[in-house]
Amino acid sequence: MFAMKDKLDLSLGVAIGSSIQISMFAVPFCVVISWMMGEQMDLNFQLFETATLFISVIVVAFFLQEGTSNYFKGLMLILSYLIVAASFFAHQDPEQG
């Protein structure tokens, strides 16, 4: 709603703030819950996940650098999200020996 009212800074603050809240609270909370349930879940990210996160941060920083948006930038972000989702679907982690 804020983006439609041309308040880009507020809409970006909401979007980035919620992603920071998820990364700082929900993910560690899920790890603690999995420990209590006896399931194996940790925050040990492999090279593929780390590289994807790094590239995603750089792409978002380049898109936010100008402070303006248009439909083409939105389409590019949606397509990059679909590429990341497809790559995680097709990727297989190497076996830990």
Jmol script that loads the backbone (N, CA, C; Angstrom):
load data "model"
ATOM      1  N   MET A   1       0.816  -1.189   0.000  1.00  0.00           N
ATOM      2  CA  MET A   1       0.000   0.000   0.000  1.00  0.00           C
ATOM      3  C   MET A   1       0.865   1.260   0.000  1.00  0.00           C
ATOM      4  N   PHE A   2       1.982   1.215   0.749  1.00  0.00           N
ATOM      5  CA  PHE A   2       2.842   2.392   0.799  1.00  0.00           C
ATOM      6  C   PHE A   2       3.538   2.624  -0.535  1.00  0.00           C
ATOM      7  N   ALA A   3       3.882   1.545  -1.230  1.00  0.00           N
ATOM      8  CA  ALA A   3       4.532   1.705  -2.534  1.00  0.00           C
ATOM      9  C   ALA A   3       3.565   2.297  -3.550  1.00  0.00           C
ATOM     10  N   MET A   4       2.287   1.929  -3.471  1.00  0.00           N
ATOM     11  CA  MET A   4       1.304   2.498  -4.391  1.00  0.00           C
ATOM     12  C   MET A   4       1.072   3.977  -4.100  1.00  0.00           C
ATOM     13  N   LYS A   5       1.274   4.393  -2.840  1.00  0.00           N
ATOM     14  CA  LYS A   5       1.118   5.802  -2.482  1.00  0.00           C
ATOM     15  C   LYS A   5       2.417   6.590  -2.665  1.00  0.00           C
ATOM     16  N   ASP A   6       3.387   5.975  -3.357  1.00  0.00           N
ATOM     17  CA  ASP A   6       4.677   6.597  -3.683  1.00  0.00           C
ATOM     18  C   ASP A   6       5.510   6.915  -2.439  1.00  0.00           C
ATOM     19  N   LYS A   7       5.452   6.039  -1.463  1.00  0.00           N
ATOM     20  CA  LYS A   7       6.280   6.155  -0.269  1.00  0.00           C
ATOM     21  C   LYS A   7       7.255   4.971  -0.262  1.00  0.00           C
ATOM     22  N   LEU A   8       8.223   5.057  -1.163  1.00  0.00           N
ATOM     23  CA  LEU A   8       9.143   3.947  -1.385  1.00  0.00           C
ATOM     24  C   LEU A   8      10.014   3.679  -0.167  1.00  0.00           C
ATOM     25  N   ASP A   9      10.477   4.718   0.505  1.00  0.00           N
ATOM     26  CA  ASP A   9      11.371   4.502   1.641  1.00  0.00           C
ATOM     27  C   ASP A   9      10.667   3.758   2.769  1.00  0.00           C
ATOM     28  N   LEU A  10       9.402   4.049   2.998  1.00  0.00           N
ATOM     29  CA  LEU A  10       8.662   3.359   4.048  1.00  0.00           C
ATOM     30  C   LEU A  10       8.374   1.904   3.667  1.00  0.00           C
ATOM     31  N   SER A  11       8.036   1.669   2.408  1.00  0.00           N
ATOM     32  CA  SER A  11       7.762   0.298   1.978  1.00  0.00           C
ATOM     33  C   SER A  11       9.024  -0.557   1.993  1.00  0.00           C
ATOM     34  N   LEU A  12      10.161   0.020   1.619  1.00  0.00           N
ATOM     35  CA  LEU A  12      11.412  -0.730   1.684  1.00  0.00           C
ATOM     36  C   LEU A  12      11.821  -0.986   3.126  1.00  0.00           C
ATOM     37  N   GLY A  13      11.576  -0.018   3.996  1.00  0.00           N
ATOM     38  CA  GLY A  13      11.881  -0.216   5.414  1.00  0.00           C
ATOM     39  C   GLY A  13      11.070  -1.343   6.019  1.00  0.00           C
ATOM     40  N   VAL A  14       9.804  -1.446   5.638  1.00  0.00           N
ATOM     41  CA  VAL A  14       8.958  -2.537   6.135  1.00  0.00           C
ATOM     42  C   VAL A  14       9.450  -3.876   5.605  1.00  0.00           C
ATOM     43  N   ALA A  15       9.757  -3.936   4.310  1.00  0.00           N
ATOM     44  CA  ALA A  15      10.187  -5.200   3.708  1.00  0.00           C
ATOM     45  C   ALA A  15      11.532  -5.660   4.260  1.00  0.00           C
ATOM     46  N   ILE A  16      12.483  -4.761   4.347  1.00  0.00           N
ATOM     47  CA  ILE A  16      13.812  -5.141   4.837  1.00  0.00           C
ATOM     48  C   ILE A  16      13.769  -5.400   6.340  1.00  0.00           C
ATOM     49  N   GLY A  17      12.971  -4.618   7.069  1.00  0.00           N
ATOM     50  CA  GLY A  17      12.845  -4.838   8.515  1.00  0.00           C
ATOM     51  C   GLY A  17      12.249  -6.187   8.844  1.00  0.00           C
ATOM     52  N   SER A  18      11.222  -6.609   8.071  1.00  0.00           N
ATOM     53  CA  SER A  18      10.655  -7.920   8.366  1.00  0.00           C
ATOM     54  C   SER A  18      11.601  -9.050   8.017  1.00  0.00           C
ATOM     55  N   SER A  19      12.388  -8.903   6.974  1.00  0.00           N
ATOM     56  CA  SER A  19      13.348  -9.961   6.656  1.00  0.00           C
ATOM     57  C   SER A  19      14.448 -10.039   7.718  1.00  0.00           C
ATOM     58  N   ILE A  20      14.832  -8.906   8.281  1.00  0.00           N
ATOM     59  CA  ILE A  20      15.822  -8.919   9.361  1.00  0.00           C
ATOM     60  C   ILE A  20      15.235  -9.571  10.606  1.00  0.00           C
ATOM     61  N   GLN A  21      13.968  -9.290  10.905  1.00  0.00           N
ATOM     62  CA  GLN A  21      13.320  -9.911  12.058  1.00  0.00           C
ATOM     63  C   GLN A  21      13.239 -11.422  11.905  1.00  0.00           C
ATOM     64  N   ILE A  22      12.926 -11.881  10.705  1.00  0.00           N
ATOM     65  CA  ILE A  22      12.860 -13.324  10.461  1.00  0.00           C
ATOM     66  C   ILE A  22      14.233 -13.955  10.643  1.00  0.00           C
ATOM     67  N   SER A  23      15.256 -13.316  10.087  1.00  0.00           N
ATOM     68  CA  SER A  23      16.590 -13.913  10.175  1.00  0.00           C
ATOM     69  C   SER A  23      17.146 -13.880  11.595  1.00  0.00           C
ATOM     70  N   MET A  24      16.760 -12.891  12.394  1.00  0.00           N
ATOM     71  CA  MET A  24      17.304 -12.784  13.744  1.00  0.00           C
ATOM     72  C   MET A  24      16.493 -13.553  14.794  1.00  0.00           C
ATOM     73  N   PHE A  25      15.207 -13.828  14.537  1.00  0.00           N
ATOM     74  CA  PHE A  25      14.393 -14.494  15.548  1.00  0.00           C
ATOM     75  C   PHE A  25      13.864 -15.846  15.086  1.00  0.00           C
ATOM     76  N   ALA A  26      13.214 -15.894  13.941  1.00  0.00           N
ATOM     77  CA  ALA A  26      12.503 -17.111  13.550  1.00  0.00           C
ATOM     78  C   ALA A  26      13.448 -18.271  13.239  1.00  0.00           C
ATOM     79  N   VAL A  27      14.539 -18.004  12.547  1.00  0.00           N
ATOM     80  CA  VAL A  27      15.452 -19.088  12.188  1.00  0.00           C
ATOM     81  C   VAL A  27      16.131 -19.685  13.432  1.00  0.00           C
ATOM     82  N   PRO A  28      16.712 -18.879  14.345  1.00  0.00           N
ATOM     83  CA  PRO A  28      17.260 -19.497  15.557  1.00  0.00           C
ATOM     84  C   PRO A  28      16.190 -20.165  16.430  1.00  0.00           C
ATOM     85  N   PHE A  29      14.976 -19.630  16.435  1.00  0.00           N
ATOM     86  CA  PHE A  29      13.885 -20.249  17.185  1.00  0.00           C
ATOM     87  C   PHE A  29      13.565 -21.635  16.617  1.00  0.00           C
ATOM     88  N   CYS A  30      13.556 -21.765  15.298  1.00  0.00           N
ATOM     89  CA  CYS A  30      13.316 -23.074  14.673  1.00  0.00           C
ATOM     90  C   CYS A  30      14.431 -24.063  14.996  1.00  0.00           C
ATOM     91  N   VAL A  31      15.665 -23.575  15.086  1.00  0.00           N
ATOM     92  CA  VAL A  31      16.778 -24.456  15.453  1.00  0.00           C
ATOM     93  C   VAL A  31      16.604 -24.974  16.877  1.00  0.00           C
ATOM     94  N   VAL A  32      16.237 -24.094  17.808  1.00  0.00           N
ATOM     95  CA  VAL A  32      16.036 -24.504  19.202  1.00  0.00           C
ATOM     96  C   VAL A  32      14.877 -25.489  19.302  1.00  0.00           C
ATOM     97  N   ILE A  33      13.795 -25.247  18.584  1.00  0.00           N
ATOM     98  CA  ILE A  33      12.648 -26.160  18.596  1.00  0.00           C
ATOM     99  C   ILE A  33      13.049 -27.518  18.023  1.00  0.00           C
ATOM    100  N   SER A  34      13.861 -27.518  16.970  1.00  0.00           N
ATOM    101  CA  SER A  34      14.286 -28.800  16.392  1.00  0.00           C
ATOM    102  C   SER A  34      15.180 -29.571  17.347  1.00  0.00           C
ATOM    103  N   TRP A  35      16.003 -28.876  18.127  1.00  0.00           N
ATOM    104  CA  TRP A  35      16.807 -29.567  19.140  1.00  0.00           C
ATOM    105  C   TRP A  35      15.914 -30.217  20.180  1.00  0.00           C
ATOM    106  N   MET A  36      14.860 -29.508  20.604  1.00  0.00           N
ATOM    107  CA  MET A  36      13.961 -30.077  21.606  1.00  0.00           C
ATOM    108  C   MET A  36      13.171 -31.260  21.058  1.00  0.00           C
ATOM    109  N   MET A  37      12.898 -31.260  19.752  1.00  0.00           N
ATOM    110  CA  MET A  37      12.165 -32.365  19.136  1.00  0.00           C
ATOM    111  C   MET A  37      13.076 -33.532  18.760  1.00  0.00           C
ATOM    112  N   GLY A  38      14.377 -33.322  18.830  1.00  0.00           N
ATOM    113  CA  GLY A  38      15.315 -34.377  18.495  1.00  0.00           C
ATOM    114  C   GLY A  38      15.639 -34.460  17.014  1.00  0.00           C
ATOM    115  N   GLU A  39      15.253 -33.483  16.237  1.00  0.00           N
ATOM    116  CA  GLU A  39      15.561 -33.449  14.809  1.00  0.00           C
ATOM    117  C   GLU A  39      16.886 -32.724  14.584  1.00  0.00           C
ATOM    118  N   GLN A  40      17.569 -33.080  13.498  1.00  0.00           N
ATOM    119  CA  GLN A  40      18.833 -32.427  13.202  1.00  0.00           C
ATOM    120  C   GLN A  40      18.589 -31.228  12.282  1.00  0.00           C
ATOM    121  N   MET A  41      18.787 -30.035  12.835  1.00  0.00           N
ATOM    122  CA  MET A  41      18.705 -28.803  12.059  1.00  0.00           C
ATOM    123  C   MET A  41      19.710 -27.836  12.653  1.00  0.00           C
ATOM    124  N   ASP A  42      20.602 -27.347  11.848  1.00  0.00           N
ATOM    125  CA  ASP A  42      21.589 -26.397  12.349  1.00  0.00           C
ATOM    126  C   ASP A  42      21.734 -25.245  11.366  1.00  0.00           C
ATOM    127  N   LEU A  43      22.576 -24.317  11.690  1.00  0.00           N
ATOM    128  CA  LEU A  43      22.810 -23.163  10.833  1.00  0.00           C
ATOM    129  C   LEU A  43      24.132 -23.287  10.090  1.00  0.00           C
ATOM    130  N   ASN A  44      24.528 -24.508   9.797  1.00  0.00           N
ATOM    131  CA  ASN A  44      25.755 -24.774   9.070  1.00  0.00           C
ATOM    132  C   ASN A  44      25.460 -24.694   7.572  1.00  0.00           C
ATOM    133  N   PHE A  45      25.662 -23.513   6.976  1.00  0.00           N
ATOM    134  CA  PHE A  45      25.362 -23.312   5.571  1.00  0.00           C
ATOM    135  C   PHE A  45      26.539 -23.763   4.719  1.00  0.00           C
ATOM    136  N   GLN A  46      26.233 -24.456   3.649  1.00  0.00           N
ATOM    137  CA  GLN A  46      27.254 -24.910   2.712  1.00  0.00           C
ATOM    138  C   GLN A  46      27.625 -23.756   1.773  1.00  0.00           C
ATOM    139  N   LEU A  47      28.532 -24.004   0.863  1.00  0.00           N
ATOM    140  CA  LEU A  47      29.015 -22.974  -0.059  1.00  0.00           C
ATOM    141  C   LEU A  47      27.900 -22.436  -0.947  1.00  0.00           C
ATOM    142  N   PHE A  48      27.018 -23.296  -1.417  1.00  0.00           N
ATOM    143  CA  PHE A  48      25.942 -22.878  -2.310  1.00  0.00           C
ATOM    144  C   PHE A  48      24.994 -21.897  -1.623  1.00  0.00           C
ATOM    145  N   GLU A  49      24.586 -22.203  -0.391  1.00  0.00           N
ATOM    146  CA  GLU A  49      23.681 -21.318   0.339  1.00  0.00           C
ATOM    147  C   GLU A  49      24.347 -19.989   0.675  1.00  0.00           C
ATOM    148  N   THR A  50      25.607 -20.031   1.046  1.00  0.00           N
ATOM    149  CA  THR A  50      26.331 -18.806   1.379  1.00  0.00           C
ATOM    150  C   THR A  50      26.503 -17.920   0.152  1.00  0.00           C
ATOM    151  N   ALA A  51      26.859 -18.509  -0.971  1.00  0.00           N
ATOM    152  CA  ALA A  51      27.026 -17.726  -2.202  1.00  0.00           C
ATOM    153  C   ALA A  51      25.696 -17.132  -2.664  1.00  0.00           C
ATOM    154  N   THR A  52      24.622 -17.883  -2.535  1.00  0.00           N
ATOM    155  CA  THR A  52      23.302 -17.376  -2.915  1.00  0.00           C
ATOM    156  C   THR A  52      22.898 -16.205  -2.040  1.00  0.00           C
ATOM    157  N   LEU A  53      23.145 -16.304  -0.752  1.00  0.00           N
ATOM    158  CA  LEU A  53      22.826 -15.200   0.160  1.00  0.00           C
ATOM    159  C   LEU A  53      23.657 -13.965  -0.169  1.00  0.00           C
ATOM    160  N   PHE A  54      24.935 -14.141  -0.425  1.00  0.00           N
ATOM    161  CA  PHE A  54      25.820 -13.025  -0.755  1.00  0.00           C
ATOM    162  C   PHE A  54      25.383 -12.332  -2.046  1.00  0.00           C
ATOM    163  N   ILE A  55      25.082 -13.114  -3.075  1.00  0.00           N
ATOM    164  CA  ILE A  55      24.650 -12.542  -4.352  1.00  0.00           C
ATOM    165  C   ILE A  55      23.302 -11.840  -4.197  1.00  0.00           C
ATOM    166  N   SER A  56      22.407 -12.392  -3.387  1.00  0.00           N
ATOM    167  CA  SER A  56      21.102 -11.762  -3.167  1.00  0.00           C
ATOM    168  C   SER A  56      21.240 -10.406  -2.485  1.00  0.00           C
ATOM    169  N   VAL A  57      22.135 -10.317  -1.521  1.00  0.00           N
ATOM    170  CA  VAL A  57      22.360  -9.039  -0.839  1.00  0.00           C
ATOM    171  C   VAL A  57      22.922  -8.008  -1.810  1.00  0.00           C
ATOM    172  N   ILE A  58      23.830  -8.410  -2.669  1.00  0.00           N
ATOM    173  CA  ILE A  58      24.411  -7.482  -3.639  1.00  0.00           C
ATOM    174  C   ILE A  58      23.353  -7.022  -4.650  1.00  0.00           C
ATOM    175  N   VAL A  59      22.516  -7.936  -5.127  1.00  0.00           N
ATOM    176  CA  VAL A  59      21.474  -7.569  -6.092  1.00  0.00           C
ATOM    177  C   VAL A  59      20.489  -6.585  -5.473  1.00  0.00           C
ATOM    178  N   VAL A  60      20.053  -6.837  -4.250  1.00  0.00           N
ATOM    179  CA  VAL A  60      19.119  -5.926  -3.587  1.00  0.00           C
ATOM    180  C   VAL A  60      19.773  -4.568  -3.333  1.00  0.00           C
ATOM    181  N   ALA A  61      21.041  -4.557  -2.979  1.00  0.00           N
ATOM    182  CA  ALA A  61      21.732  -3.281  -2.753  1.00  0.00           C
ATOM    183  C   ALA A  61      21.810  -2.465  -4.037  1.00  0.00           C
ATOM    184  N   PHE A  62      22.064  -3.114  -5.166  1.00  0.00           N
ATOM    185  CA  PHE A  62      22.107  -2.384  -6.434  1.00  0.00           C
ATOM    186  C   PHE A  62      20.730  -1.836  -6.812  1.00  0.00           C
ATOM    187  N   PHE A  63      19.679  -2.589  -6.533  1.00  0.00           N
ATOM    188  CA  PHE A  63      18.340  -2.114  -6.858  1.00  0.00           C
ATOM    189  C   PHE A  63      17.899  -0.980  -5.940  1.00  0.00           C
ATOM    190  N   LEU A  64      18.362  -0.971  -4.706  1.00  0.00           N
ATOM    191  CA  LEU A  64      17.969   0.067  -3.762  1.00  0.00           C
ATOM    192  C   LEU A  64      18.841   1.312  -3.847  1.00  0.00           C
ATOM    193  N   GLN A  65      19.904   1.256  -4.577  1.00  0.00           N
ATOM    194  CA  GLN A  65      20.880   2.335  -4.611  1.00  0.00           C
ATOM    195  C   GLN A  65      20.291   3.645  -5.131  1.00  0.00           C
ATOM    196  N   GLU A  66      19.441   3.585  -6.139  1.00  0.00           N
ATOM    197  CA  GLU A  66      18.884   4.803  -6.725  1.00  0.00           C
ATOM    198  C   GLU A  66      17.742   5.381  -5.907  1.00  0.00           C
ATOM    199  N   GLY A  67      17.014   4.539  -5.192  1.00  0.00           N
ATOM    200  CA  GLY A  67      15.879   5.008  -4.415  1.00  0.00           C
ATOM    201  C   GLY A  67      14.608   5.149  -5.228  1.00  0.00           C
ATOM    202  N   THR A  68      14.599   4.660  -6.453  1.00  0.00           N
ATOM    203  CA  THR A  68      13.402   4.696  -7.275  1.00  0.00           C
ATOM    204  C   THR A  68      13.051   3.280  -7.707  1.00  0.00           C
ATOM    205  N   SER A  69      11.819   3.118  -8.152  1.00  0.00           N
ATOM    206  CA  SER A  69      11.412   1.801  -8.623  1.00  0.00           C
ATOM    207  C   SER A  69      10.528   1.962  -9.846  1.00  0.00           C
ATOM    208  N   ASN A  70      10.444   0.905 -10.614  1.00  0.00           N
ATOM    209  CA  ASN A  70       9.527   0.833 -11.740  1.00  0.00           C
ATOM    210  C   ASN A  70       9.149  -0.628 -11.942  1.00  0.00           C
ATOM    211  N   TYR A  71       8.285  -0.872 -12.909  1.00  0.00           N
ATOM    212  CA  TYR A  71       7.802  -2.229 -13.130  1.00  0.00           C
ATOM    213  C   TYR A  71       8.908  -3.157 -13.608  1.00  0.00           C
ATOM    214  N   PHE A  72       9.851  -2.627 -14.362  1.00  0.00           N
ATOM    215  CA  PHE A  72      10.934  -3.470 -14.872  1.00  0.00           C
ATOM    216  C   PHE A  72      11.824  -3.976 -13.734  1.00  0.00           C
ATOM    217  N   LYS A  73      12.127  -3.107 -12.773  1.00  0.00           N
ATOM    218  CA  LYS A  73      12.935  -3.549 -11.629  1.00  0.00           C
ATOM    219  C   LYS A  73      12.195  -4.598 -10.813  1.00  0.00           C
ATOM    220  N   GLY A  74      10.903  -4.411 -10.641  1.00  0.00           N
ATOM    221  CA  GLY A  74      10.106  -5.399  -9.928  1.00  0.00           C
ATOM    222  C   GLY A  74      10.083  -6.734 -10.644  1.00  0.00           C
ATOM    223  N   LEU A  75       9.943  -6.691 -11.957  1.00  0.00           N
ATOM    224  CA  LEU A  75       9.967  -7.920 -12.743  1.00  0.00           C
ATOM    225  C   LEU A  75      11.319  -8.611 -12.640  1.00  0.00           C
ATOM    226  N   MET A  76      12.386  -7.828 -12.667  1.00  0.00           N
ATOM    227  CA  MET A  76      13.726  -8.410 -12.532  1.00  0.00           C
ATOM    228  C   MET A  76      13.908  -9.084 -11.171  1.00  0.00           C
ATOM    229  N   LEU A  77      13.405  -8.466 -10.113  1.00  0.00           N
ATOM    230  CA  LEU A  77      13.515  -9.072  -8.796  1.00  0.00           C
ATOM    231  C   LEU A  77      12.693 -10.350  -8.684  1.00  0.00           C
ATOM    232  N   ILE A  78      11.500 -10.362  -9.277  1.00  0.00           N
ATOM    233  CA  ILE A  78      10.678 -11.571  -9.259  1.00  0.00           C
ATOM    234  C   ILE A  78      11.354 -12.687 -10.045  1.00  0.00           C
ATOM    235  N   LEU A  79      11.913 -12.366 -11.202  1.00  0.00           N
ATOM    236  CA  LEU A  79      12.609 -13.376 -11.992  1.00  0.00           C
ATOM    237  C   LEU A  79      13.855 -13.895 -11.283  1.00  0.00           C
ATOM    238  N   SER A  80      14.582 -13.019 -10.600  1.00  0.00           N
ATOM    239  CA  SER A  80      15.753 -13.492  -9.853  1.00  0.00           C
ATOM    240  C   SER A  80      15.328 -14.383  -8.688  1.00  0.00           C
ATOM    241  N   TYR A  81      14.188 -14.077  -8.064  1.00  0.00           N
ATOM    242  CA  TYR A  81      13.667 -14.945  -7.010  1.00  0.00           C
ATOM    243  C   TYR A  81      13.314 -16.318  -7.573  1.00  0.00           C
ATOM    244  N   LEU A  82      12.695 -16.359  -8.737  1.00  0.00           N
ATOM    245  CA  LEU A  82      12.355 -17.642  -9.353  1.00  0.00           C
ATOM    246  C   LEU A  82      13.607 -18.439  -9.728  1.00  0.00           C
ATOM    247  N   ILE A  83      14.647 -17.746 -10.168  1.00  0.00           N
ATOM    248  CA  ILE A  83      15.902 -18.431 -10.494  1.00  0.00           C
ATOM    249  C   ILE A  83      16.522 -19.035  -9.239  1.00  0.00           C
ATOM    250  N   VAL A  84      16.521 -18.284  -8.140  1.00  0.00           N
ATOM    251  CA  VAL A  84      17.067 -18.810  -6.885  1.00  0.00           C
ATOM    252  C   VAL A  84      16.244 -20.001  -6.406  1.00  0.00           C
ATOM    253  N   ALA A  85      14.919 -19.906  -6.496  1.00  0.00           N
ATOM    254  CA  ALA A  85      14.065 -21.020  -6.075  1.00  0.00           C
ATOM    255  C   ALA A  85      14.311 -22.264  -6.918  1.00  0.00           C
ATOM    256  N   ALA A  86      14.444 -22.094  -8.224  1.00  0.00           N
ATOM    257  CA  ALA A  86      14.714 -23.228  -9.106  1.00  0.00           C
ATOM    258  C   ALA A  86      16.092 -23.827  -8.847  1.00  0.00           C
ATOM    259  N   SER A  87      17.063 -22.970  -8.545  1.00  0.00           N
ATOM    260  CA  SER A  87      18.403 -23.501  -8.282  1.00  0.00           C
ATOM    261  C   SER A  87      18.441 -24.275  -6.964  1.00  0.00           C
ATOM    262  N   PHE A  88      17.696 -23.834  -5.956  1.00  0.00           N
ATOM    263  CA  PHE A  88      17.632 -24.608  -4.719  1.00  0.00           C
ATOM    264  C   PHE A  88      16.879 -25.913  -4.923  1.00  0.00           C
ATOM    265  N   PHE A  89      15.891 -25.920  -5.808  1.00  0.00           N
ATOM    266  CA  PHE A  89      15.158 -27.147  -6.087  1.00  0.00           C
ATOM    267  C   PHE A  89      16.047 -28.170  -6.787  1.00  0.00           C
ATOM    268  N   ALA A  90      16.900 -27.700  -7.699  1.00  0.00           N
ATOM    269  CA  ALA A  90      17.737 -28.606  -8.484  1.00  0.00           C
ATOM    270  C   ALA A  90      19.054 -28.953  -7.797  1.00  0.00           C
ATOM    271  N   HIS A  91      19.485 -28.150  -6.819  1.00  0.00           N
ATOM    272  CA  HIS A  91      20.799 -28.354  -6.186  1.00  0.00           C
ATOM    273  C   HIS A  91      20.763 -29.531  -5.220  1.00  0.00           C
ATOM    274  N   GLN A  92      21.842 -30.308  -5.218  1.00  0.00           N
ATOM    275  CA  GLN A  92      22.005 -31.401  -4.262  1.00  0.00           C
ATOM    276  C   GLN A  92      23.297 -31.160  -3.506  1.00  0.00           C
ATOM    277  N   ASP A  93      23.216 -31.182  -2.180  1.00  0.00           N
ATOM    278  CA  ASP A  93      24.406 -31.003  -1.358  1.00  0.00           C
ATOM    279  C   ASP A  93      25.303 -32.230  -1.470  1.00  0.00           C
ATOM    280  N   PRO A  94      26.629 -32.026  -1.424  1.00  0.00           N
ATOM    281  CA  PRO A  94      27.528 -33.187  -1.440  1.00  0.00           C
ATOM    282  C   PRO A  94      27.385 -33.974  -0.139  1.00  0.00           C
ATOM    283  N   GLU A  95      27.598 -35.252  -0.258  1.00  0.00           N
ATOM    284  CA  GLU A  95      27.474 -36.143   0.910  1.00  0.00           C
ATOM    285  C   GLU A  95      28.602 -35.871   1.903  1.00  0.00           C
ATOM    286  N   GLN A  96      28.259 -35.834   3.178  1.00  0.00           N
ATOM    287  CA  GLN A  96      29.242 -35.643   4.244  1.00  0.00           C
ATOM    288  C   GLN A  96      29.749 -37.017   4.667  1.00  0.00           C
ATOM    289  N   GLY A  97      31.045 -37.254   4.546  1.00  0.00           N
ATOM    290  CA  GLY A  97      31.584 -38.580   4.812  1.00  0.00           C
ATOM    291  C   GLY A  97      32.059 -38.716   6.170  1.00  0.00           C
TER     292      GLY A  97
END
end "model"
wireframe off; spacefill off
backbone 0.3
color backbone group
